[in-house]
């Protein structure tokens, strides 16, 4: 098993897609990259903690290659916008990848290079060593499955799921 910690805007979006990805054993929404100990959703959303909303994606490399997990990441959000994804604005929504080993750092850097061709502007994804990861509150775990009719899910997450199905249907569960 391998775990990648990735930030691509609101964690609900990445969570919704990775929950449906073959070989993914767990997705935990959380916070990392900031200076406050034990942050919560409201403090992170205030933009004062320095944390990013992220997901810790644990997957079986024998089922899905790490490169597919990372390439999906670059399709699911706009890695060329600094500290924003659509209407979500602030450092907590930054595009970010947090590594635990030199091998992961190299995989992340290679993924940026490989995916740069998808974008007309430079990718600004932050690649940093993983500091402490704080799981988000229970309500944020598997959010889309719990609240599929919620407005944010309908307007923001559904198009990302459609995009994932378009490009990665072979890797998605029904």
Secondary structure, DSSP 8 states (H G I E B T S, - for coil): -EEEEEEESSHHHHHHHHTTBTTEEEEEEEEESSSSTT--HHHHHTT-S--EEEEEEEE-TTTS-HHHHHHHHHHHS-TTSTTEETTEESGGG-EEEEESSHHHHHHHHHHHHHHGGG-SS----EEEE----EE--GGGTTHHHH-TTSHHIIIIIHHHHHHHHHHHGGGB--
